[in-house]
Amino acid sequence: MDKKFLLSSDTHNRNELLKKKMIHLLIANGDATIAELGHEMNLSIPTVTKLISELQDDGYVLDYGKQDTSGGRKPNIYGLNPASGYFIGVDILKDKLHLAIIDFKGDKLEVEEHVPYKLENTPASLEKLYQAIEHFIHNLPIERNKILAIGINITGRVNPAAGYSYSIFYFEEKPLSQVLEERLQTKVFIENDSRAMAYGEYMRGAVKGEKDILFVNLTWGLGLGIIIDGQLYYGKSGFSGELGHFCMCDNEILCHCGKKGCLETEASGSAFQRILMERHKNGSNTVLAQKLENEEEISLNDLLDAVHKEDVLCIEILEQIGLNLGKGIAGLINIFNPELVILGGTLAQAGDYINLPVQSAIRKYSLNLVSQDTEIKLSKLGEKAGVYGACLLSRSKLLGMIHY
């Protein structure tokens, strides 16, 4: 099987570009006839036939036989060969990893969730990440050389085009993607976690044809993935989407970014945890009192469990977080006028406990004429949004479908 044209960045080879475009169309629209591909690509039937033949020889396209028609000669249907290559996704969270693999058609084959891992900005933590990926690959029933690319999601400031992560694992001048490629002996793409989650929802989740989308990632921190006219928006250096660092809170709380007044200090999982500890210290009761008094670590799932157990204090705190978040989202709606806002990340699993106060604040603070065309949805993929997005992005980047 010829991988060269997939891995090539040569933009002057027309034949290779046309083959990639044909694969793009088969990804976006599914199986098609030669006539349909010719129409979409504005190419002659002989040209399309030649390209299809080459893609079949390369092993990336299969002839799925005759199409059922009402009469006349039945045309052949062509589609992607799912076994022609595979893509791995890795979603790094604060205390665990999610890993998955998809085939060439984008169908998931295997998902390994909640792999124990502690994210720290140390070489040892990076080494453990490498070992976890290697272990996942080793246990797959797939030849290693059929893995075409690996996508890895990282929180904070990531420049995917250059391959640098500036918030985590920035230990040397060499790009992190290159460091990982040399260790894993496979093409590696790194991406901001919120942007990957947005792409996962766009390709396989809550998006149903919308092209202008904001994905709000509510976990320990607060992130944003932006899709404009069907394309991920990166900004000049790949740092777009730092919603958590809107300076809009009148407080003296020091954010981890080093500044004060960031939205993240009043609308995030870390804010939830901090406020709960403060309120309990001042005498408020909660089902998490025992853990707090024993100084045990409080996870996001602990906070969610308390909410779903109708813990009054946790519900009150989450409602205020939702109102603060909704105020920030209202500003985004006034700026971007999106079709869809998706609430995702771990805390979005609180459902209406977070969704209703967010929508209440949006109605209060956004311009009615602007926000009336914006739908608010909860993530459909939940915790899998990031790892699916990482898989799908690694495929799209390898095929040149993503433009930074």
N, C-alpha and C positions, 0 to 999 in steps of 0.2 A: 504494500500500500504506500502510495506517495504522499508524504506529509509536507513536502517542500512548499507547495503552493499555499498551504494553510499557514505555515510559519513565516512565509516570505512577507516582507514589508515593502517590496518593490511595487510602487504605484504606477509604473510605466508599462508593465506587462499586461496588455489588454486582455489576453486570454485568461490569465489568472484572476484578474479583477472580475471578469464576467462569470467565471465559475464560482467565485465567492458570492457574487450578487445572486446567482441562481440558488445557492445554498441559503442565503438570507431569505429569499422568497419562499422556499420550501419550509423554513422554520416559521415564518410569519403566517403563511396561508395554508400549510399542509400539502398533501400530495396533489399533483397537477399533471395535466397532459402537456405534450410538447406545444400544442397550439396555445394553451393557456399561458405557458411560460413565455412563448414568443410574444404574445399580446402584452403581458406585463413588462417585459424587458425591451419591447420595441425592436425585436430581432427577427430575422427570417427563419422559416422552418428549418432549412438546411443548417444554419448556424447553431440553432438550439439543439438540433439532433446531434451535431458534432460535439457540443459541450456536454450534453447528457451522456454520450458514449464515453467521453474522457472521464467524467465523474464516476461512471460505472466501472471503468477500468481501474480508477484510483480506489474504488471500493466504498465511496461515500454515498452513492445513489443506487437504488434497486428498482427494477421493473416489477411493479406489483400486478401486472396483467391488464386485461381488458376492462374498460369502464362500461358499466351498464347504461345503455342508451335506449331511447324509444324506437330507434330504427337506424338503418344505414350501417356503415362500417364503424365498429367500436374501437375507439382510440385506447392506447396503452396509458396506464397511470404510473407516474414515477414519484418516488419519495425517498427520504433520507434513510440510509442504512443505520439502524440504531447501534449495531455492533461495530461500526467503523471507528469509533473513538469514544473516550469517556472523560468526564470533567469532575473534579473534586472541589467541594466547597468546605471552608473551615470558618466557623463563626466563633470569635473569641469573646467570651464574657468575663466578668470579674472573677467568678468562681467556678467556671466550667467551660467546656468546649462542646459545640455541636459540629459533627462532620457528616457529609453526605456525598454521594456520587450519582451522577446522571449519565444516561447514554447520549448518543449523538443527536437523537430526536428531542432530548430534553426531559425524558421520563426518568423519574427517580428509581434507582435500583436498591439503594441501601442507605439508611440513616442511622447514625449512632449519636444519641443525645445524652446530655448530662455527663460527659466524660470529666472526671475530677481534674481541676486545673486551677491554679492561683495566678492570676495576671499580676505580674510585678515588672517594673521597668529594670530588669536585671538580665545579664547574660544567661544565668541559670534558668530563668523563666522562659527565655527564648529557646534554650536547649530542650526543655521539657515540651515545648510546643512542637519542635521538630520531631522529637521521639513519638509524640502522640499521633502525628500525621503518618510517620513511618509505620507505626503499629497498625493504623487503620488500613493503609495500603497493603501491608503484608497479609492481612486477613481477607482481602478481597479475592473473589474467584475470577480474577482478570489479569491477563499478562500486563506487566508494568509498562511495557512500551506502547500499550494501547491507551494509556492515560495521557491525554494531549495537553492538559493544563490544570493548574490548581489555583483557585481563588481564595484569598484569605482576607477576612474582615477585621479591621483594627479600629478601635475607638480613637477619637481625637483628630488631629490635623494630619491628613494623609494626602500626599501628592501622587496619585496613581500613575500619571504619565511618566514621572521621573522615577517612581518606585521607592520613594522615601516616606517613612513614617516619622514625624517630628515629635509626637507626644509619647510614643512607646517604642522601645528598641532602637533608639537613635544612638548607636555606640561608635560608629565609624563613618568615614566618608563614603564608603561603598553603599549603594542603595540596598535597602532591606530586601527588596524583591530579588536582587542579584545574589545576596547572601543565601537566601532560601533556595534559589534555583541551584546554586552550586552544591548545597547539601542534599537536596531532594532529586537532583538530576532530571528535573521536569520544569517546563515553563511555569513561572509563578506570577500572578497578578495580585497586588494588594489594593484594598479599597476601604474607604470609610464605612463603618458598620451601618450607619443610618441610610447612606446612599444605596448600599447593597440591599437593605431591607425594602427600600422603595422600589428597587428593580424587581425583587422577588414578587411583591404585590402587583406590580405592573404586568408582569409576564404570567403569573400563575395564581394571583390572589383576588383582592377586592376590586381591582380595576376592571371595568366592563366597557371598554372603548374610549374612556376619557383620555385626553392627551396632556392636560395641564393639571398636575397633581402635586400636593404637598404631603409628605409622609413624616409624621411627628413620632420620634422614637423616645418613649418615656421609660427610662430604666433608672439606674443609679444617677445617671446624668440626663441631659436633655439634648437631643440632636434632631436634625432635619434633613430629609432627602427631597430634592427638588427635581421634578420632571416638567420640562417645558416643550410643548409641541411634540410629545412622544420621545424626547431625548433627555437623558440625565444632564443636569446643569452642574458644572464643576467650578465655574469661576476661573479667574486668571491662573491661580496656582493650585487648584484642586481643593481649596479650603472652604467652599461654600457650605452653608447649612449650619453655622454655629449659632443656632437659636438659643441655646442655653446661656450664651454670653451677651444677650441683649441686656444692656444696663438700664433696667426699668424698675428696679425695686429700691424703695427708700429704706435701706438697712445698712448696717455696718458689718455684715457677715462677709468674711473673706472667702471668695470662691477659690477653687483649686487652681484656677488660671492666674491667680495673684491679684485680681481686681475685686472691688466691692460692688454690690448692687446687681449682680447678674441674676437673670430670671431663674437660672438653675438653683440658686440658693433658696428659692421659694416655690419651685415647681419641678420636683424630681424625686427619685427614690431616696437620695441622700438627705434631701430636705424633709421628707416624710419621717425618716429615722430620727433626725435631729430634733424635730418638733415634738415627736412622740416622747423622746427622752426628757425634753424640757418640761412638757406638760405632766408627765408622770412624776418627775422630781418635785413639781409644785402641787402634787396631791391628786391629780386626776387618775381615775381607775381605768384599767385595761386588761384584757385577757393575756397580754404579754408581760404583765407585771412581774411574774416569777422570773422570766428570762432577764428582764431588765435589772431586777434586784440581784440576780446572780452574775450580772455583767457578762451574760452570754451574748454571742454574736446574733444580731437580728438580721435575717435575710429578707429579700423582697418577697419571697414566698410566705414568710412568716407574716409580713404586713398584709399581704393579700388574704391569707387564711383568716386573719383577725377581722378584716372587712367583711368577708363572706359569712363569718360567724356573727355578724351584726354588732361588732364591738363599736359602741357609740363614739368613743374617742377617736378611733382610727377612721371611722366614717367622716367625722367632723373635719379631721386633718386633711383627708383625701378630697373632700368637697372644696376646701379652701385652695388646695393645690390645683384642682380643676378650674376654679375661678381665675387663679393667677395665670394658668396656662392658657385658658380661653382668651384672656385679655391680650396675651402675646400673639396668639393665632389670629385674633381679630385684626391686629396690625398687619400680619402677613397677608390676610385676605384682602385688605385695602390696597396692598402693594401689588400682589400677584393676580388677583381676581381668578383664582383657580376653579376648575370644575369640581374637584374632589379634594378633601382633606381626610387622610387616614390616620387614626390614632393607633399606634403600635408600640411594641416594646412590652416588657413584663407587666408594668403597672396598668397597661390598657386592658389586661385580663380582668380588671375590676369591673368591666362592663359599664352599666349605667351609673355606677357610683362615681366614675370619672367622666363618662360621656355627657351626662346631663348637666353638671356644672360648667363643663367646657362650652357646651352649646348655649347655655344661659348667658355666659360672659360674651360669647361671640355676638349674640343678638343685641347685647347692651352696648358693646364697644365698636362694632364694625359698622360701616356705612350700609344701610339697608339695600340700596340699589346695587351695591357691589356683591354683598354676601347672599342675596336671594338666589343666585344661580350656583351657589357652592353647597355641595352635599358633604355631610360629615359621616364617616363610617369608621367602625372598628376594624382592625386588621383581621383578615380572613385566615392568614397563615399562622398567626400567633408567633410562638417562639421559633417556628421553622422558617419565618420570612428571611432571616439573615443567611442561613445556610443554603436555602434554595437560591436566594439572590446571588450568593457567592459562586455557586455552580453555574448558573445561567450567565452571569457576567463573565466568567472565565471563558465560556464558549463564545460569547458575543465579542469579547476583546480579541480572542485569537483569530476570529473571522473578520476583524476590522469593522464591526458593526457599531462600536462605541467611539464617539469623537470627543476628545478632551477639549 
